[in-house]
Amino acid sequence: MKEGPVLLLDDEPVVLQVHAAAVRQFGFEAVLAETAEEALLLARKRSPALVISDVQMPGEGGFDFIQALNEQGLKTMPAIYLTGYNDIDIVRGGLRAGGDDFIIKGSSVEILRRRIAFWMASGFNELPRELRRRALIKANAVKGDAFTGIKEHFAEDTGVLVRSRTRFEDEFQSMPEGYGKRLVERVCMLGRLSNILISESNVFGDLVRFPDHMDQILRHLDTPWAKDMWPLFGSFEEWATDKRFVLAGVEPLKRYAEYDWFSEETPE
């Protein structure tokens, strides 16, 4: 579970209070800002664990705020965008600026609570860079009149989840009992599952939901160490450059000593 407050940015005080109530129901502290300038000052002072920002505001908007966090080295937390505009350009601009998630204004508070719960508890600090790049490519290819809406694109696609989980669990079940206790085995699983999820993701919404899908699939294994995956998620970008992660991704799971790259000096 992340430590630190949830920073809420919106120019509508009533909306701020509603969202703050949802945050506090989880037992988290909420800090509120009505302008991007105020939010930037709070981010520097309070180091929030999560940012939830309106997109359209007078003066600097949500994209400007998240971009400023990135430029000033303050973007160490996930950022959820709230928008009243159901437009593909919101997705494109939000991903480019560094946002990690999207919610349509007027959605149920339960949707907001679920997104807060995921980002505060999963360990992921952001949408991984490679997934952001792939999602932007697919979003840029969407023609405006073919866009069916943010809510529909970011709803959970059970098809992607089921297909990926089936493929991964089939491989995992062929492993010996206790597989996953070693760190090197978990890194191999991260690499392999990443590859499977990307191959099964057809639209940008699937790619943006990559962290959710990975978390759900690994938790579904119901192993004693599943709850200990969050530190690996928190350092996902570093592990994604690890040779074991990369090479394990391109072939079915194996006992770690059976990989071509394995040597007796390979850390466990």
N, C-alpha and C positions, 0 to 999 in steps of 0.2 A: 504494500500500500504506500503510495507516494505521500510525502510530508510536504506541508506548505498549503497556503490558501488557494482558493479558486478565484481568479480575477475575472470579473464580469464587466464588459464594456457595452453600453447602449445609451443612446441619447434620450430614451424614453424612460423616465423614472419608474413608472408603473411596471414596465417590462422587467426592469432591473430588480425590483422587489420580488416579483413572482419567481424569477430565476434564482435569486438569492435564497428564497424559501426552499426551493428544491435542493440547492446545494447544502443548506444547513440540515435538511432532513437526513442526510447521510452522515452528519456529524462533522462536516468540513467547514472551515471558516470561509466566508465570502467577503471579498473586498470589491468595492464598486467604483466605477468611473463612468462619466458621461461624455468624455471627449478622449480622442486618441492621445493627446498630449498628457492628460491626467493619467491615463492608463500606462503610458510609457514610464512616467515617474514612479508609479506604484510597482511596476514590474521590476524596476531597478532597485527599489527600496525593499520590496517584500519577497522577491524570488518566488512567484506563484508556481504551483505544481501543475496547473491547468489554466488555460485562457479560453473564455467564451466571448466572442466578439460579434456585435452587429456588423454588417457589411456597409450599409448605406447610412451615412450620417452627415450633417452639415460640416463643412471643412474637411479635415482628413478623415477618411473612412477606415473600415476594418482592414482592407488590403494594405493601406499605408502603415497602419499600426503594426501588423505582423511583419511587413517588410522591414520596418524600422527595428523591430526586435532582432531580426536576422542580421541586419547591417551593423548593429551595435553589440553583437555577440550575446544577446540576452535571450535568444530563442532556445531555451533548454527544456521546454515543456510542450506538450501537445496543444494545438489551437483548434477550437471548433468555431466555425462560422455560423451565424444566424442570419438568414436573409428572407426578405419578403418577396424577392424576385425569383421566379422559377425559370431561370435563363441559363443556357449553356455557357454564356460568357462569365457567369458567376463562378462556375466550376473552373474554367480555364484560368481566370484571374486569381482565384483563391489558391489554386495549386501552385501557380507561378510565384505568388507572394510568400508561400511557405505554410499555408494552412493544411490541416490534417484531416478535417471532418466537416460535414455540412448538415445543417438542420434547417428546415423551412419554418419560418415564424408562423405561429398558430398551430403547430403540431402539438400533440398532447404532452403534458409535463412528464408523462411516463417515458416518452422517447428521450427527452432531455436527461432524465434520471439514468436511463440505461447507458447513454453515451458517457455521462460523467462517471458512472460505475466502471465502465470498461477502461477508460483512459487513466483513472486513478488507481486501478487495481492490477491491470495486466502486466505492467512493467514497460510497455512500449512508450518511448518519449516522443515519437513522431512517426509519420508515415515514412518508411524507408526510402532513401533517395532513388534507388532503382525502380521501386514501385511507383513513385511520384513521376519519374520520367516516362515510364510506360503508360501511366494513366493520362498524362498530358498529351501524349501522341494520339491516344484513342479519342480523347475529348476534342482535340483539334480537328480530328477527322469527321466529327459529327456536324451535320448541317442543321442550322437553326430550326427549320421546319420539321426535322425528324426527331427533335428532342422532346421526350415525353414528360420531363419534369425531374427535378432534383429528388423529390421524395421517392419516386419510383426507382430511380437509378441507384439510390443508396439503401433501399429496402434490402433485407437479407435475401440473397439468392440461394435458396436451399439446394438448387441443382448443383451449383459450384461446390457448395459445402459437402453435399452427399457424395458427389463423384470423387472429390479430392480425398475425403475421409475414407472411402472404400478402398481406393488405390493404396493409400498410405497404411491403413490398418492391415490390409492383406500382406504387405511387406513386413510390417512390424510383428505380426503373429508368427512369421516364420523364423524370427530371431529366438535365441535361447532364453530361458527364464532368467529374469534379472537384467536383461538388456536395457540400457538407459541409466544404470546406476553410475557409470563412469562419465566424466565430463566429455571425453572424446566421442562417446556414443551419442550424447545429446547434441553435440555440434554436428555430427553426421546427420542426425534426424532433422535438425533445423535446415541444413542444406538441402536434404532430399525433399522435405515437405515444401520448402520455398519453391523448388523447381516444379513440383506437382501443381501447386496452387497457381503459379504463373501460367503453366500450360493449360489449365482448365479455365482460366479467366478470359472471357471474351470481350467485355466492355469495361469502360473506365471505372464504373461503380464496383465491379468485382475486384479491381486492383486496389482501389481505395480501401476496400474492406479486407484486404490481405491480413492486417494484424488481428482483426476479429476472428477470421477463419482459422488462422494458425493457432490462436489461443484455444478456440473451441475444440479443434481436432485433437490437440495434445491433451486437453483436459478430459476428453471423451475416452482416452486410453485407460483412465482410472487406475493409474499406477501410483505407488507411494511417493515418487519424486515429481509428479506432474505439477504440484504446487510450488516446486522449486525452480520452475522454468523462468519465472519473472526476471531474475538477474540476467539471464541470457537475452531475454527480450529487451531489457534496458540497455544492453550493449550490442544490440543486433548489428549496427553498422560496422563495428569492429570485427565481429565474428564473420560477417559477410565477405570480408577480405581474407579470411583464414583459408589456407590451402585445403584443409580437411573439409571445410564447409563447401567450397567450390567444387572440388572433385567428387565428393559424396553426392552432390546434387544431381549428377548426370547418370547415375545408375542405381538400380534397386538397392535397398538397405542390405548391408552385410555385417558379419562380425568384424569389428574394426581391424583385427589383425589380418583380414583377408583382402583389404584394399591394397592396390598396387603401391600406394604412397606410404603405406605403413612401414615403420622401422622400429626396432627395439627402443630407440630413443624418443619415439613419439610420446608426448606427455599425455597422461590419462586424465 
